């Protein structure tokens, strides 16, 4: 019998078949090359040869022939299980080291399973291994050569920490899944396959970068800030020669970290033959800005963005393909995409993981790493550096304390990165902080005494150019309503398209030296390149206050007049919301209290070390996702709960929120297209820029009032005044008053 892996129709009456051995060998060669990068090519090859052995069943062969149209039959066939057979075979032939093979093969379509059943997720490996009949059906049909036992070397070819075993299995899984996709694509869609890998070398990209930086330096006016930026750049270039591992770049905001860290990465990549540079950022608003800078330097198709707000119309086919498996030389992504992928069980998210091997990972705004996930995040980063030849750079003005014992003496304290293994790229960072001082921070006389919103509004009105950052969307709305009519508003009650428009307007007014007052939540405090002479900040953690200070006198223009920017910290009457934000504010207050009678510098590296040590001592749990139980506890026996870990490791907890499509600018016409043609993938991608998320309580109130309607599983704005073109979604606002009047 001719055993077929895939069939494609090439005309009404013509078909092309990919034979099983061709697909198995093709997948094996690719997976072997991928796994060779971490010294386990034999594992990759075996997974490739075995992953589809279940397709030797007569049921599958009938299914693929009939359902593809190759053989005519009025009755379509149901899908068959073609992944259990080889998983069971692995336990039979490799009784002592079978679990990695079984996890990868059984999950190469459905995703990595739990070892044992968890009521909250579907499927488990133990259950799959009981389906002996699937192996019995194909055993006699499998070519004997495929069943020859091979010598499988230990993970990474050396002894590794048991906590790292789950990442190793996930890396093997990534090699198999990507190889399977690629070999299938090579047969089914050769045009698409041919588009892959058409990138310029990192050597060529460095040449372009050097030319770009020469122009930047040549055309930059001579200022103190620019001279310091040049020094930072030189230090980063020299540090590129340092051996791979962990690094930090601790530079005050406005010091040019985005370009200087890329300069370091390119030198480091060429020196140590790294494959790609991955830039991970906490906010999508910063991603767009960063990716645009890199594209202008390196060319569109050498840089991919991978995040939820990508517009498919402006994304080339080559970039879409690259985003599937991150094989481009430069990747700009979010912390959510990076770290949730590292703990995901889904094929679509795990596919790219093997391309983290021998890469450079730059974590921008590293202070934003969520404390409640810090243990599994740092554990995985240590694994990538120690076992997969990655180099990791923590980039921020407010460097968190990620080395040594983290969490004080608390129950959940853990060992972070080794204290002597993180190397700073820039020399004399304490001196640098003093030289780049551009802001005077004004604290209230009594840090526990609150101020009324009317008083804050009166203060803000005295300044023609002023930014005020508060802690919640409601606070932002309340204060904005007390301000003059032309005051700009920024919060997550606005859709992404609206936020980006307002940020562009802010930059325009500042550039033209026009009056501009902005009331914003913390979405603008990190990474957004704006420069106000005066900034106000509701009390928060020192990291937030320092990042906010980075939006004040950013270019040092006021220093020429022998004065500094002014940043005032105030305590709002309604206090700080509970959770991490309040812990941050309480830590800042405690830090100030501990310093009474001593110097009160706030923006030097030692200040952030002191703050974060104190802040982390207040964290209840550094492993909110309970990765310890899911992936580490039974690591020796490889009883991993992959699906449970993936479900629980969510950096953004959106389980109790609902999304509404809003009527802002192009959002209106896109919603009309949704009504007309339905949820086409390209359209849904574009609509993501016109969504606002609300909690269940507010959503229920809006729904009861009949202000939204459901269409194709989406909730769409129905009442025109629900979304304000200045301040976004109106929660418990004027629409409620009008409805009550009616």
PyMOL commands that set and color helices and strands:
alter all, ss='L'
color gray80, all
select helices_A, chain A and resi 20-36+41-50+53-56+58-67+84-93+99-106+125-128+132-141+144-147+155-157+162-188+190-195+202-219+224-239+257-271+284-298+300-302+312-314+317-325+335-342+347-350+353-356+366-368+371-387+429-435+453-460+473-480+496-511+522-524+542-549+557-561+580-594+605-616+627-632+642-648+666-677+681-690+696-704+720-722+734-741
alter helices_A, ss='H'
color red, helices_A
select strands_A, chain A and resi 4-9+15-19+246-250+277-281+303-306+330-334+360-364+391-396+405-406+414-415+422-424+439-442+465-469+488-490+516-520+534-538+565-570+657-661+691-695+708-711+714-717+723-724+728-729
alter strands_A, ss='S'
color yellow, strands_A
deselect
rebuild
show_as cartoon
